[in-house]
Amino acid sequence: MLATAIFLLVLFVVTLTIAAYETYGERKVAAFLQDRIGPNRAGPFGILQPLADGGKMFMKEDFVPATANKKLFFLGPAIAMTTALLTGVVIPWGGTVTLFGTTLNLQGADPEIGILYVFAMVSIGVYGIMLGGWASNNKFALLGAIRAASQMVSYELAMGLSIVALVMTTGTLSMSGIVEHQIAHGWNILAQPLGFLLFLICAFAETNRAPFDMPECETELVGGYHTEFSSMKLGFYLFAEYVNMFISSAVVATLYFGGYHIPGIAGLGWDPTLVAFLGVAAMFAKTFFFIFFFMWVRWSIPRFRFDQLMNLGWKALIPMAILNILLTGGWLAFKNGM
């Protein structure tokens, strides 16, 4: 119990640290793609910029509109941040490590329904956006909240259907079970390339990242659902988005790219503890690659119109996900019949 509590505390700190430095990385990636320098004032190469941003958020005036529903106005960002942090608990960040005579499993919890838990947390997260937009008593915030709800409902269907084909292939809903299946039979990206593509597109929509950032598009809705928020309540919404991007990248790496698995390393006869730590490094390397991909897409592809976004979700992704289930079922029936 103590070892698990320490691991969860470390995971909490690492998640917040990575989310903070994702803001720095986003500015640097944008600067690189646009032939600029990016942050370079706060510390060497601007490395302290996230600390400066956090200090600014803490010191800004905590403004609450006079006509807002104050309880829900406070509850909205709290729900968004809490659900974002809870999702990473079921992700296996590595194998089993033995330190100082204590065996530690590098996964906070391993329920049999790990994927369903991830979906539950993602679904609850939209309530934070809806409550914040509605409680602000601002038409732009309300429009952003309505867009967020309709977008998430639409793309959760396609995401769930893409996972159905993955579960058919692996035979388990457990996150660690999916990683173990990939260690034994190869990464799921080889067996489910279409499912991976569908899941990745839906992950962009679920995290409100460009080109699916309709709930907060500045050119139309000022700031969307967080128009009236300031200080750390605004910081919670912004942080929750970057935490969700980190967790989504980790989930993609876990489900389709073997998680902490490094092909061929088991046959080298190395120390199991060393192999476990190398697996953790591999897991974070895969996660950081997808974080970079999120940022790359943001600064490369223009935003969809809302009707294009909904048409893509309902008329393209959902039929493709159903087709993927049929193809997967046919392949499994053919393979088992042989």
C-alpha positions in Angstrom: 0.0 0.0 0.0 2.8 2.4 0.9 4.7 1.6 -2.3 1.5 2.1 -4.4 0.8 5.5 -2.6 4.4 6.7 -3.4 4.0 5.6 -7.0 0.7 7.5 -7.4 2.3 10.6 -5.8 5.3 10.4 -8.2 2.8 9.9 -11.1 0.9 13.0 -10.0 4.0 15.1 -9.9 5.3 13.8 -13.2 2.0 14.4 -14.9 1.8 18.0 -13.7 5.4 18.6 -14.6 5.0 17.2 -18.1 1.7 19.2 -18.6 3.5 22.4 -17.6 6.4 21.8 -20.0 4.1 20.9 -22.8 3.2 24.6 -22.9 6.9 25.3 -23.3 7.3 22.6 -25.9 4.2 23.8 -27.8 5.7 27.3 -28.2 9.0 25.9 -29.2 7.5 23.6 -31.8 5.4 26.4 -33.2 8.4 28.7 -33.3 10.4 26.0 -35.2 7.7 25.4 -37.7 7.2 29.2 -38.2 11.0 30.0 -38.3 10.9 31.9 -35.0 12.9 31.5 -31.7 10.1 31.0 -29.2 10.5 31.6 -25.4 14.0 32.6 -24.6 13.8 35.1 -21.7 12.9 33.1 -18.6 16.0 31.1 -17.8 18.4 29.5 -20.3 16.6 28.9 -23.6 13.4 30.0 -21.9 13.3 26.8 -19.8 11.7 28.5 -16.8 8.8 29.9 -18.9 6.2 27.4 -17.4 7.2 28.6 -13.9 6.6 32.2 -15.0 3.3 31.3 -16.5 2.2 29.5 -13.4 3.2 32.5 -11.2 1.2 34.8 -13.4 -1.9 32.5 -13.1 -1.6 32.5 -9.3 -1.2 36.3 -9.0 -4.0 37.3 -11.4 -7.2 38.5 -10.0 -9.8 35.7 -9.5 -12.7 37.4 -11.2 -16.2 35.9 -10.9 -19.0 37.5 -13.1 -21.8 39.0 -11.0 -24.5 37.0 -12.8 -22.7 33.6 -12.8 -23.8 30.6 -10.8 -20.9 30.8 -8.4 -20.9 27.1 -7.1 -21.0 25.6 -10.6 -18.5 28.3 -11.8 -16.0 26.9 -9.3 -17.0 23.2 -9.9 -16.5 23.2 -13.7 -12.7 23.6 -13.8 -12.3 21.3 -10.7 -14.1 18.5 -12.5 -12.1 19.1 -15.7 -8.8 18.9 -13.9 -9.7 16.0 -11.6 -10.9 13.7 -14.3 -7.8 14.5 -16.4 -5.5 13.5 -13.6 -7.5 10.3 -12.7 -7.2 8.8 -16.1 -3.5 8.0 -15.9 -3.9 5.7 -12.9 -4.8 2.6 -15.0 -2.0 3.0 -17.6 0.9 0.6 -17.2 4.0 2.8 -17.3 6.4 -0.2 -17.0 6.7 -3.7 -15.8 7.5 -5.0 -12.4 10.5 -3.4 -10.6 12.3 -4.7 -7.4 13.9 -1.9 -5.4 15.3 -2.3 -1.9 13.6 -5.7 -1.5 10.2 -4.3 -2.5 8.4 -5.4 -5.6 6.6 -2.5 -7.3 4.2 -2.8 -10.2 4.5 0.5 -12.2 0.7 0.8 -12.6 -1.5 2.5 -10.1 -4.5 0.2 -10.6 -5.2 -2.7 -13.0 -9.0 -3.2 -13.2 -10.3 -5.8 -15.6 -12.2 -3.0 -17.3 -9.3 -0.6 -17.7 -10.4 0.7 -21.1 -13.9 1.3 -19.9 -12.5 3.3 -16.9 -10.6 5.5 -19.4 -13.8 6.1 -21.3 -15.7 6.9 -18.1 -13.2 9.5 -17.1 -13.2 11.1 -20.5 -17.0 11.2 -20.5 -17.2 12.8 -17.1 -14.6 15.4 -18.2 -17.1 17.0 -20.5 -19.3 17.9 -17.5 -16.5 20.3 -16.4 -16.7 22.1 -19.7 -20.5 22.1 -19.8 -20.8 23.4 -16.2 -18.2 26.1 -16.8 -19.8 27.3 -20.0 -23.3 27.3 -18.6 -22.5 28.8 -15.2 -20.6 31.7 -16.8 -23.9 33.2 -18.0 -22.1 34.2 -21.2 -23.5 33.4 -24.7 -20.0 32.7 -26.1 -19.1 30.4 -23.3 -22.5 28.6 -23.6 -22.0 28.1 -27.3 -18.5 26.7 -26.7 -19.9 24.3 -24.0 -22.7 23.1 -26.4 -20.1 22.6 -29.1 -17.9 20.6 -26.7 -20.7 18.4 -25.6 -21.9 17.6 -29.2 -18.4 17.0 -30.4 -17.4 14.7 -27.6 -20.7 12.6 -27.9 -20.1 12.3 -31.6 -16.5 11.2 -31.5 -16.8 9.0 -28.4 -19.0 6.7 -30.5 -16.3 6.3 -33.2 -13.6 5.9 -30.6 -15.6 3.2 -28.7 -16.2 1.3 -31.9 -12.5 1.4 -32.8 -11.8 -0.1 -29.4 -14.3 -2.9 -29.9 -12.2 -4.2 -32.8 -9.1 -4.0 -30.6 -10.8 -5.9 -27.7 -11.8 -8.6 -30.3 -8.2 -8.9 -31.3 -6.6 -9.0 -27.8 -9.5 -10.6 -25.9 -9.2 -8.4 -22.8 -10.3 -5.0 -21.5 -7.4 -4.7 -19.1 -4.7 -2.2 -20.1 -1.9 -4.4 -18.8 -3.5 -7.4 -20.5 -3.4 -5.6 -23.8 0.3 -4.8 -23.4 1.0 -8.4 -22.5 -0.9 -9.6 -25.6 1.3 -7.3 -27.7 4.5 -8.6 -26.1 3.4 -12.1 -27.1 1.8 -11.5 -30.5 3.2 -8.2 -31.8 2.1 -4.6 -31.6 -1.6 -3.9 -32.3 -0.7 -1.2 -34.9 0.1 -4.2 -37.2 -3.2 -5.9 -36.6 -5.4 -2.8 -36.3 -4.0 0.0 -38.5 -7.4 1.3 -39.4 -8.5 1.1 -35.8 -5.4 3.1 -34.8 -6.1 5.8 -37.3 -9.7 6.1 -36.1 -8.7 6.2 -32.5 -6.0 8.9 -33.1 -8.4 11.1 -35.0 -11.0 10.8 -32.2 -8.3 11.5 -29.6 -7.7 14.9 -31.3 -11.4 15.6 -31.0 -11.8 14.4 -27.4 -8.9 16.7 -26.3 -10.3 19.7 -28.2 -7.0 20.0 -30.1 -6.7 21.6 -33.6 -8.1 21.0 -36.1 -11.0 20.0 -33.7 -10.7 23.0 -31.3 -14.3 24.2 -32.1 -15.3 24.6 -28.4 -12.7 27.4 -27.8 -12.0 28.8 -31.3 -10.8 32.3 -30.7 -11.9 33.7 -34.1 -15.6 32.9 -33.4 -16.2 32.5 -29.7 -13.6 34.8 -28.0 -12.3 32.0 -25.8 -15.2 29.5 -25.9 -16.2 27.9 -22.6 -13.5 29.6 -20.5 -14.1 33.1 -21.8 -15.1 34.4 -18.3 -12.5 32.5 -16.3 -9.3 33.9 -14.9 -6.5 33.1 -12.5 -6.1 29.4 -11.5 -9.6 28.5 -12.7 -8.5 29.4 -16.2 -5.2 27.6 -15.4 -7.1 24.4 -14.5 -8.9 24.4 -17.8 -5.7 25.0 -19.8 -3.7 22.5 -17.6 -6.5 19.9 -18.1 -6.2 20.1 -21.8 -2.4 19.5 -21.7 -2.8 16.7 -19.1 -5.4 15.1 -21.5 -3.0 15.4 -24.4 -0.3 13.6 -22.3 -2.7 10.9 -21.2 -4.1 10.4 -24.7 -0.6 10.0 -26.1 0.2 7.5 -23.4 -3.1 5.6 -24.1 -2.3 5.5 -27.9 1.2 4.2 -27.1 -0.2 1.5 -24.7 -3.0 0.3 -27.0 -1.3 0.2 -30.3 2.5 0.5 -29.9 3.2 -2.1 -27.1 3.4 0.3 -24.2 6.6 -0.2 -22.3 7.6 -3.2 -24.6 10.9 -3.0 -26.5 11.1 -5.7 -29.2 13.9 -8.2 -28.7 15.1 -6.9 -25.4 13.9 -10.0 -23.5 16.3 -12.3 -25.3 19.4 -10.3 -24.3 19.6 -11.7 -20.8 19.9 -8.3 -19.1 19.0 -7.6 -15.5 15.2 -7.5 -15.1 15.3 -4.2 -13.2 17.4 -2.6 -15.9 15.0 -4.0 -18.5 12.0 -2.6 -16.5 13.6 0.9 -16.4 14.4 0.8 -20.1 10.7 -0.1 -20.7 9.6 3.0 -18.7 12.0 5.1 -20.9 10.5 3.5 -24.0 7.0 4.2 -22.8 7.7 7.9 -22.2 9.6 8.1 -25.6 6.5 6.8 -27.4 4.3 9.2 -25.4 6.5 12.2 -26.2 6.5 11.4 -29.9 2.7 11.5 -29.9 2.7 14.7 -27.9 4.9 16.2 -30.6 2.5 14.9 -33.2 -0.4 16.7 -31.5 1.6 19.9 -31.6 2.8 19.4 -35.2 -0.8 18.9 -36.4 -2.0 22.0 -34.5 0.4 24.3 -36.4 0.0 22.6 -39.8 -3.7 22.0 -40.4 -6.5 24.7 -40.4 -9.5 24.3 -38.2 -12.6 22.6 -39.5 -16.0 24.3 -39.8 -18.4 22.8 -37.3 -20.6 21.2 -40.0 -17.4 19.5 -41.5 -16.5 18.3 -38.0 -19.9 16.7 -37.4 -20.0 15.2 -40.9 -16.6 13.6 -40.4 -17.7 12.1 -37.1 -21.1 10.7 -38.1 -20.7 10.0 -41.9 -17.1 8.9 -42.1 -15.5 7.7 -38.9 -18.5 5.7 -37.5 -19.1 3.8 -40.7 -15.4 3.1 -41.0 -15.3 1.9 -37.4 -18.2 -0.5 -38.0 -16.4 -1.7 -41.2 -13.3 -2.3 -39.1 -15.3 -4.4 -36.6 -16.7 -6.5 -39.5 -13.3 -7.0 -41.1 -11.7 -7.9 -37.7 -14.5 -10.4 -37.0 -14.1 -12.0 -40.4 -10.4 -12.3 -40.0 -10.6 -13.9 -36.6 -13.3 -16.3 -37.9 -11.1 -17.3 -40.8 -8.0 -17.6 -38.6 -9.7 -19.7 -36.0 -11.3 -21.9 -38.7 -7.9 -22.6 -40.1 
